[in-house]
Amino acid sequence: MKNKLFLFILLTTGLLSLVSDTLADWSAAKRLTWTSGDSCIPAMVIDPGDNIHVAWQDDTPGNFEIYYRKGN
């Protein structure tokens, strides 16, 4: 993930996209969740191996639960 900026959009779309440092080249969006509930309070970190870790809350099961996805 060197020389990349990250645009994280989860609150309304559940999508994650990467953009280059020149803002000219966007990656294809990757859907993180397909739930019909309210996904909110996202958090994202990148570990030393360039893996992306994303966590968020979602109320689909009737109460808010914490969800997690890992990507590279």
ZADO-1210 file (C-alpha; in nm, 4 decimals, padded with zeros to 6 digits):
<atoms>
<atom x="00.0000" y="00.0000" z="00.0000" code="MET" pos="1"/>
<atom x="00.2944" y="00.2315" z="-00.0358" code="LYS" pos="2"/>
<atom x="00.2198" y="00.5656" z="-00.2040" code="ASN" pos="3"/>
<atom x="-00.1547" y="00.5225" z="-00.1638" code="LYS" pos="4"/>
<atom x="-00.4126" y="00.7370" z="00.0034" code="LEU" pos="5"/>
<atom x="-00.7237" y="00.5723" z="00.1383" code="PHE" pos="6"/>
<atom x="-01.0792" y="00.6861" z="00.1042" code="LEU" pos="7"/>
<atom x="-01.3048" y="00.5042" z="00.3436" code="PHE" pos="8"/>
<atom x="-01.6786" y="00.5302" z="00.2902" code="ILE" pos="9"/>
<atom x="-01.8868" y="00.3047" z="00.5109" code="LEU" pos="10"/>
<atom x="-02.1627" y="00.5014" z="00.6781" code="LEU" pos="11"/>
<atom x="-02.3986" y="00.5015" z="00.3812" code="THR" pos="12"/>
<atom x="-02.2502" y="00.2743" z="00.1161" code="THR" pos="13"/>
<atom x="-02.0411" y="00.0050" z="00.2821" code="GLY" pos="14"/>
<atom x="-01.7667" y="00.0570" z="00.0239" code="LEU" pos="15"/>
<atom x="-01.3900" y="00.1004" z="00.0489" code="LEU" pos="16"/>
<atom x="-01.1859" y="00.2589" z="-00.2342" code="SER" pos="17"/>
<atom x="-00.8167" y="00.3385" z="-00.2752" code="LEU" pos="18"/>
<atom x="-00.6888" y="00.6447" z="-00.4557" code="VAL" pos="19"/>
<atom x="-00.3352" y="00.7213" z="-00.5724" code="SER" pos="20"/>
<atom x="-00.1330" y="01.0061" z="-00.4282" code="ASP" pos="21"/>
<atom x="-00.2071" y="01.2109" z="-00.7427" code="THR" pos="22"/>
<atom x="-00.5840" y="01.1643" z="-00.6943" code="LEU" pos="23"/>
<atom x="-00.6003" y="01.0493" z="-01.0574" code="ALA" pos="24"/>
<atom x="-00.6202" y="00.6710" z="-01.0217" code="ASP" pos="25"/>
<atom x="-00.8985" y="00.5120" z="-00.8184" code="TRP" pos="26"/>
<atom x="-00.9261" y="00.1434" z="-00.7449" code="SER" pos="27"/>
<atom x="-01.2538" y="-00.0359" z="-00.7926" code="ALA" pos="28"/>
<atom x="-01.4718" y="-00.0042" z="-00.4848" code="ALA" pos="29"/>
<atom x="-01.4846" y="-00.3095" z="-00.2608" code="LYS" pos="30"/>
<atom x="-01.8052" y="-00.3772" z="-00.0730" code="ARG" pos="31"/>
<atom x="-01.7484" y="-00.4549" z="00.2948" code="LEU" pos="32"/>
<atom x="-02.1040" y="-00.5382" z="00.3937" code="THR" pos="33"/>
<atom x="-02.4371" y="-00.6245" z="00.2312" code="TRP" pos="34"/>
<atom x="-02.6536" y="-00.5734" z="00.5390" code="THR" pos="35"/>
<atom x="-02.9697" y="-00.3652" z="00.5337" code="SER" pos="36"/>
<atom x="-02.9014" y="-00.2174" z="00.8763" code="GLY" pos="37"/>
<atom x="-02.7243" y="00.0973" z="00.9852" code="ASP" pos="38"/>
<atom x="-02.3449" y="00.0531" z="00.9509" code="SER" pos="39"/>
<atom x="-02.1624" y="00.3226" z="01.1467" code="CYS" pos="40"/>
<atom x="-01.8570" y="00.4220" z="01.3508" code="ILE" pos="41"/>
<atom x="-01.5928" y="00.2808" z="01.1143" code="PRO" pos="42"/>
<atom x="-01.2284" y="00.2379" z="01.2120" code="ALA" pos="43"/>
<atom x="-00.9438" y="00.1401" z="00.9799" code="MET" pos="44"/>
<atom x="-00.5749" y="00.0606" z="01.0334" code="VAL" pos="45"/>
<atom x="-00.2953" y="-00.0739" z="00.8154" code="ILE" pos="46"/>
<atom x="-00.0523" y="-00.3169" z="00.9756" code="ASP" pos="47"/>
<atom x="00.3222" y="-00.3453" z="00.8945" code="PRO" pos="48"/>
<atom x="00.2430" y="-00.6098" z="00.6298" code="GLY" pos="49"/>
<atom x="00.0165" y="-00.3620" z="00.4437" code="ASP" pos="50"/>
<atom x="-00.3001" y="-00.5479" z="00.5439" code="ASN" pos="51"/>
<atom x="-00.6083" y="-00.3318" z="00.5906" code="ILE" pos="52"/>
<atom x="-00.8161" y="-00.3991" z="00.9030" code="HIS" pos="53"/>
<atom x="-01.1642" y="-00.2449" z="00.9194" code="VAL" pos="54"/>
<atom x="-01.4138" y="-00.2605" z="01.2065" code="ALA" pos="55"/>
<atom x="-01.7580" y="-00.1019" z="01.2348" code="TRP" pos="56"/>
<atom x="-02.0912" y="-00.1304" z="01.4133" code="GLN" pos="57"/>
<atom x="-02.4117" y="-00.2505" z="01.2475" code="ASP" pos="58"/>
<atom x="-02.7629" y="-00.2854" z="01.3887" code="ASP" pos="59"/>
<atom x="-02.8939" y="-00.5478" z="01.1431" code="THR" pos="60"/>
<atom x="-02.9437" y="-00.8182" z="01.4087" code="PRO" pos="61"/>
<atom x="-03.1722" y="-00.5814" z="01.6047" code="GLY" pos="62"/>
<atom x="-02.8995" y="-00.4369" z="01.8248" code="ASN" pos="63"/>
<atom x="-02.5576" y="-00.2959" z="01.7449" code="PHE" pos="64"/>
<atom x="-02.2847" y="-00.5565" z="01.6943" code="GLU" pos="65"/>
<atom x="-01.9177" y="-00.5063" z="01.6000" code="ILE" pos="66"/>
<atom x="-01.8005" y="-00.6415" z="01.2628" code="TYR" pos="67"/>
<atom x="-01.4489" y="-00.6859" z="01.1223" code="TYR" pos="68"/>
<atom x="-01.2937" y="-00.7424" z="00.7780" code="ARG" pos="69"/>
<atom x="-00.9298" y="-00.7886" z="00.6781" code="LYS" pos="70"/>
<atom x="-00.7934" y="-00.7240" z="00.3305" code="GLY" pos="71"/>
<atom x="-00.4622" y="-00.6739" z="00.1539" code="ASN" pos="72"/>
</atoms>
